[in-house]
Amino acid sequence: MADSQYTQELRVAVHAVVEASKICRHIQSTEDFAELSKNDRSPVTVADFGSQAVVCKAISEAFPDDPMIAEEDSAALRLPDQVSVLNRVVKEVATLVPDATQEQVLSWIDQGISRDPAPRTWTLDPIDGTKGFLRNEQYAIALALLVDGQVKVAALACPNLGTIESDEIGYLFTAVRGEGAYVSPLSDPIDRTRITTSGCIIGRDARFCESVESGHSDHSWSSEIAHELGITRDSVRLDSQAKYAVVARGEAEIYLRLPTKPGYVEKIWDHAAGSLVIEEAGGTVTDIHGHPLDFSRGALLSENQGIIATNGALHSAVTSAVKKVET
């Protein structure tokens, strides 16, 4: 990695998500996820907790003054009836940190409980796309550094993502603002190749990328937008911020996350890393009204509604189509 203002941050971030990927892959291979349900009824697994523990450990040790806004906390693991799950989390973390204790693991997980804005903070989704993870499909470990409310560094690991050009499975997408976006195999993070979004400029030739879960984005609304643009191709559906990666490396041109219920507010950990990867690959990311994403408000994108991510060239056409269909 070439030296830049954020060389150390990128190196630590890459190491952290690669290590977290090892835990996630091991747990997925056992098909014993030890799944819990959170208050919002969304699933959380041993892998979510293990991934968050190792990433937060790495960031807090390298940058002790930086807070972390991460998706999970240790509250559920501290309940008496979840001791077996906690023991499993500790066991998985110990494969990478042999002397890890129960209290240390809980403490590392809770390094991510910040929810307030700060001049410099990290945000983490330890497993973005947990339902995809449970199906043995796509998920991502998404880590980003925010400085003064702007995403500056991104490390996005997609352990199950392949490519038509290789038999390799598992890729790492990285970006530093102003320095481009890169992909490398998870097996060799140093082997980086620069990526760019596609050059497609005609709406009807574009490819949509959507969430598998209809609860994450309004698929019927997407269909109307596709019709408005003249798109007839079937959408590429996959879980997690892997969708950002697919658009960034030119395999699709449009990713929409359209509100499914009034008042829903997106979380920063669901978009920070992926948005920078697309932007540095030449694409554009805004909310559905064409406004830039505002990462300065803490854990929530409270000033934004939904997400439009494109290859850049089609962004104006897509936002116009969204507005026309919405009205």
C-alpha positions as CSV (number, residue, x, y, z in Angstrom):
1,M,0.0,0.0,0.0
2,A,1.4,3.4,-1.0
3,D,2.0,5.9,1.7
4,S,-0.8,8.4,2.3
5,Q,-2.3,10.5,5.1
6,Y,-4.3,7.4,6.2
7,T,-1.7,4.6,5.5
8,Q,-1.8,3.3,9.1
9,E,-5.5,3.5,9.4
10,L,-5.9,1.5,6.2
11,R,-3.4,-1.1,7.2
12,V,-5.1,-1.6,10.6
13,A,-8.6,-1.7,9.0
14,V,-7.5,-4.3,6.4
15,H,-5.9,-6.5,9.0
16,A,-9.0,-6.2,11.2
17,V,-11.6,-7.2,8.6
18,V,-9.4,-10.0,7.2
19,E,-9.1,-11.5,10.8
20,A,-12.9,-11.1,11.3
21,S,-13.5,-12.9,8.0
22,K,-11.6,-15.9,9.3
23,I,-13.9,-16.1,12.3
24,C,-17.0,-15.7,10.1
25,R,-15.9,-18.3,7.6
26,H,-15.1,-20.8,10.3
27,I,-18.5,-20.4,11.9
28,Q,-20.3,-20.6,8.6
29,S,-18.4,-23.8,7.8
30,T,-19.7,-25.4,11.0
31,E,-23.3,-24.4,10.2
32,D,-23.7,-23.9,14.0
33,F,-24.5,-20.2,14.1
34,A,-25.9,-19.9,17.7
35,E,-28.5,-17.4,16.5
36,L,-30.2,-15.0,18.8
37,S,-33.0,-12.5,18.1
38,K,-32.5,-8.8,18.9
39,N,-35.3,-6.5,20.1
40,D,-36.2,-5.6,16.5
41,R,-36.4,-9.3,15.8
42,S,-33.4,-9.2,13.4
43,P,-31.0,-12.1,13.9
44,V,-27.5,-11.9,15.5
45,T,-25.1,-14.8,15.6
46,V,-21.8,-15.9,17.3
47,A,-20.1,-14.6,14.2
48,D,-21.5,-11.1,14.6
49,F,-20.2,-10.9,18.1
50,G,-16.8,-12.5,17.3
51,S,-16.3,-10.3,14.3
52,Q,-17.1,-7.2,16.3
53,A,-14.8,-8.2,19.1
54,V,-11.7,-8.7,16.9
55,V,-12.3,-5.6,14.9
56,C,-12.9,-3.3,17.9
57,K,-9.8,-4.8,19.6
58,A,-7.7,-3.9,16.6
59,I,-9.0,-0.4,16.3
60,S,-9.0,0.4,20.0
61,E,-5.4,-0.7,20.4
62,A,-4.1,1.1,17.3
63,F,-6.2,4.3,17.8
64,P,-7.2,4.4,21.5
65,D,-8.7,7.9,21.2
66,D,-11.1,7.0,18.4
67,P,-14.6,6.0,19.4
68,M,-16.4,3.2,17.5
69,I,-20.0,3.2,16.3
70,A,-20.8,-0.5,15.7
71,E,-24.0,-2.4,15.3
72,E,-23.8,-4.8,18.2
73,D,-23.3,-4.7,22.0
74,S,-22.8,-7.4,24.6
75,A,-26.1,-7.0,26.5
76,A,-27.7,-10.2,25.1
77,L,-24.5,-12.2,25.8
78,R,-24.5,-11.1,29.4
79,L,-27.9,-12.7,30.1
80,P,-27.7,-15.9,32.3
81,D,-29.5,-18.0,29.7
82,Q,-26.9,-17.1,27.0
83,V,-23.8,-18.4,28.7
84,S,-23.3,-21.1,26.2
85,V,-23.4,-18.6,23.3
86,L,-21.0,-16.4,25.2
87,N,-18.6,-19.3,25.7
88,R,-18.8,-20.0,22.0
89,V,-18.0,-16.4,21.1
90,V,-15.0,-16.5,23.4
91,K,-13.8,-19.8,21.9
92,E,-14.0,-18.4,18.4
93,V,-12.1,-15.2,19.3
94,A,-9.5,-17.3,21.0
95,T,-8.6,-18.9,17.7
96,L,-7.1,-15.6,16.8
97,V,-6.3,-14.2,20.3
98,P,-5.4,-17.4,22.3
99,D,-5.3,-15.7,25.7
100,A,-8.7,-13.9,25.3
101,T,-10.8,-13.9,28.5
102,Q,-14.6,-13.7,28.7
103,E,-14.5,-10.2,30.2
104,Q,-12.0,-9.0,27.5
105,V,-14.2,-10.3,24.7
106,L,-17.3,-8.5,26.2
107,S,-15.2,-5.4,26.6
108,W,-14.0,-5.4,23.0
109,I,-17.6,-5.9,21.7
110,D,-18.7,-2.9,23.8
111,Q,-15.9,-0.7,22.3
112,G,-18.6,-0.2,19.6
113,I,-21.4,1.2,21.7
114,S,-20.8,4.9,20.9
115,R,-23.7,6.5,19.0
116,D,-22.7,10.1,19.1
117,P,-20.9,12.2,16.4
118,A,-17.2,12.9,17.0
119,P,-14.5,14.7,15.0
120,R,-13.0,11.3,14.2
121,T,-14.8,8.0,14.6
122,W,-15.0,4.5,13.1
123,T,-18.1,2.7,12.2
124,L,-18.5,-1.1,11.9
125,D,-21.1,-3.6,10.7
126,P,-19.5,-6.9,11.9
127,I,-21.7,-8.9,9.6
128,D,-23.7,-6.9,7.2
129,G,-26.3,-9.2,5.7
130,T,-26.8,-11.6,8.7
131,K,-29.7,-13.3,6.9
132,G,-27.4,-13.9,3.9
133,F,-24.8,-15.3,6.2
134,L,-27.3,-17.7,7.7
135,R,-28.2,-18.9,4.2
136,N,-24.5,-19.4,3.3
137,E,-24.8,-16.6,0.8
138,Q,-23.5,-13.1,0.7
139,Y,-22.5,-11.0,3.7
140,A,-19.8,-8.4,4.4
141,I,-17.6,-7.0,7.2
142,A,-17.8,-3.3,6.7
143,L,-15.4,-0.9,8.5
144,A,-15.0,2.8,7.8
145,L,-13.2,5.8,9.3
146,L,-15.2,9.1,9.5
147,V,-13.3,12.4,9.9
148,D,-15.4,15.5,10.5
149,G,-18.5,13.6,9.2
150,Q,-16.8,12.5,5.9
151,V,-15.9,8.9,5.1
152,K,-12.1,8.8,4.6
153,V,-11.1,5.1,4.8
154,A,-13.1,2.0,3.9
155,A,-12.4,-1.7,4.2
156,L,-15.1,-4.0,3.0
157,A,-14.6,-7.7,3.2
158,C,-17.0,-10.0,1.2
159,P,-16.0,-13.5,2.1
160,N,-18.4,-15.3,-0.2
161,L,-18.2,-13.0,-3.2
162,G,-16.8,-14.5,-6.4
163,T,-16.1,-13.2,-9.9
164,I,-16.6,-14.6,-13.4
165,E,-12.9,-14.1,-14.1
166,S,-11.6,-16.5,-11.4
167,D,-12.4,-19.4,-9.2
168,E,-11.3,-17.3,-6.2
169,I,-14.0,-16.8,-3.5
170,G,-13.7,-14.0,-1.1
171,Y,-12.6,-10.4,-1.9
172,L,-11.6,-7.3,0.0
173,F,-12.5,-3.8,-1.3
174,T,-10.6,-0.8,0.0
175,A,-10.7,2.9,-0.5
176,V,-9.1,6.1,0.8
177,R,-10.8,9.3,-0.2
178,G,-9.0,10.8,-3.2
179,E,-6.9,7.7,-3.8
180,G,-9.2,5.4,-5.7
181,A,-10.8,2.0,-4.9
182,Y,-9.1,-1.3,-5.0
183,V,-10.0,-5.0,-4.8
184,S,-7.8,-7.9,-3.6
185,P,-8.4,-11.5,-2.8
186,L,-9.0,-12.1,0.9
187,S,-6.3,-14.7,0.7
188,D,-3.8,-12.0,-0.4
189,P,-4.8,-8.5,0.7
190,I,-1.6,-7.0,-0.6
191,D,-2.4,-8.0,-4.2
192,R,-4.5,-5.0,-5.1
193,T,-6.1,-4.1,-8.4
194,R,-7.8,-0.8,-9.0
195,I,-11.5,-0.9,-9.9
196,T,-13.8,1.4,-11.7
197,T,-17.6,1.6,-12.2
198,S,-18.9,0.7,-15.6
199,G,-19.1,3.2,-18.5
200,C,-22.8,2.5,-19.2
201,I,-24.6,5.7,-20.2
202,I,-27.9,4.4,-21.5
203,G,-30.5,3.6,-18.8
204,R,-32.1,0.6,-20.6
205,D,-28.7,-1.1,-20.8
206,A,-28.1,-0.8,-17.0
207,R,-28.3,-3.6,-14.5
208,F,-30.1,-3.2,-11.1
209,C,-28.6,-4.6,-7.9
210,E,-31.1,-5.1,-5.1
211,S,-31.4,-6.6,-1.6
212,V,-32.6,-10.2,-1.4
213,E,-34.8,-9.3,1.6
214,S,-37.9,-7.3,0.5
215,G,-38.0,-5.8,3.9
216,H,-34.8,-3.9,3.2
217,S,-35.9,-2.2,0.0
218,D,-39.2,-1.7,-1.8
219,H,-38.9,-4.1,-4.8
220,S,-42.2,-3.0,-6.4
221,W,-41.0,0.6,-6.4
222,S,-37.7,-0.6,-7.9
223,S,-39.7,-2.3,-10.7
224,E,-41.5,0.9,-11.5
225,I,-38.2,2.8,-11.6
226,A,-36.7,0.1,-13.9
227,H,-39.7,0.4,-16.2
228,E,-39.3,4.2,-16.3
229,L,-35.6,3.8,-17.3
230,G,-36.5,1.1,-19.9
231,I,-34.5,-1.6,-18.0
232,T,-35.7,-5.1,-18.9
233,R,-32.9,-7.2,-17.4
234,D,-33.6,-9.1,-14.2
235,S,-32.2,-7.5,-11.1
236,V,-29.1,-9.0,-9.4
237,R,-30.2,-9.7,-5.9
238,L,-27.7,-10.3,-3.1
239,D,-27.4,-9.4,0.6
240,S,-25.2,-6.8,2.3
241,Q,-22.8,-4.1,1.1
242,A,-21.6,-6.7,-1.4
243,K,-24.0,-4.8,-3.6
244,Y,-21.8,-1.7,-3.3
245,A,-18.9,-3.8,-4.3
246,V,-20.6,-5.2,-7.4
247,V,-21.5,-1.7,-8.6
248,A,-18.0,-0.5,-7.8
249,R,-16.3,-3.2,-10.0
250,G,-18.7,-2.6,-12.9
251,E,-20.9,-5.7,-12.7
252,A,-24.0,-3.6,-12.1
253,E,-24.8,0.1,-12.5
254,I,-27.6,0.8,-10.0
255,Y,-28.2,-0.1,-6.4
256,L,-31.3,1.2,-4.8
257,R,-32.3,1.0,-1.1
258,L,-35.9,2.4,-1.1
259,P,-37.8,3.0,2.1
260,T,-40.2,0.2,2.9
261,K,-42.0,2.1,5.7
262,P,-42.5,5.8,6.7
263,G,-39.9,7.2,9.0
264,Y,-37.3,4.5,8.6
265,V,-33.8,6.0,9.1
266,E,-30.7,4.3,7.7
267,K,-27.7,3.4,9.9
268,I,-24.3,4.7,9.1
269,W,-22.7,1.2,9.4
270,D,-24.9,-0.1,6.6
271,H,-23.5,2.4,4.1
272,A,-20.2,4.2,5.1
273,A,-17.7,1.7,3.8
274,G,-19.6,0.8,0.6
275,S,-20.4,4.3,-0.3
276,L,-16.7,5.4,-0.3
277,V,-15.7,2.3,-2.4
278,I,-18.3,3.3,-5.1
279,E,-17.3,6.9,-5.0
280,E,-13.6,6.2,-5.3
281,A,-14.4,3.8,-8.2
282,G,-16.0,6.7,-10.1
283,G,-19.6,6.3,-9.0
284,T,-22.1,8.4,-7.1
285,V,-24.0,7.8,-3.9
286,T,-26.9,10.0,-2.6
287,D,-30.2,9.6,-0.9
288,I,-33.4,9.2,-3.0
289,H,-33.7,13.0,-3.3
290,G,-30.2,13.4,-4.7
291,H,-28.8,14.8,-1.4
292,P,-25.3,13.7,-0.3
293,L,-25.2,11.3,2.6
294,D,-24.7,13.1,5.9
295,F,-22.5,11.0,8.2
296,S,-22.0,13.8,10.7
297,R,-25.0,13.0,12.9
298,G,-23.8,10.0,14.8
299,A,-25.2,6.5,14.2
300,L,-28.1,7.6,12.0
301,L,-28.4,9.0,8.5
302,S,-31.1,11.2,10.0
303,E,-30.9,13.9,7.3
304,N,-31.3,11.4,4.5
305,Q,-34.0,9.1,3.1
306,G,-33.1,5.9,1.3
307,I,-30.1,5.3,-1.0
308,I,-29.3,5.6,-4.7
309,A,-25.8,4.3,-5.7
310,T,-24.9,4.3,-9.4
311,N,-21.9,4.1,-11.7
312,G,-22.0,7.9,-11.8
313,A,-22.9,8.4,-15.5
314,L,-26.5,7.3,-14.8
315,H,-27.1,9.0,-11.5
316,S,-29.0,12.0,-12.8
317,A,-31.3,9.7,-14.9
318,V,-31.9,7.4,-11.9
319,T,-32.7,10.2,-9.5
320,S,-35.1,11.7,-12.0
321,A,-36.8,8.4,-12.5
322,V,-37.1,7.9,-8.7
323,K,-38.7,11.4,-8.4
324,K,-41.1,10.8,-11.3
325,V,-42.3,7.4,-9.9
326,E,-42.5,8.7,-6.4
327,T,-44.8,11.5,-7.4
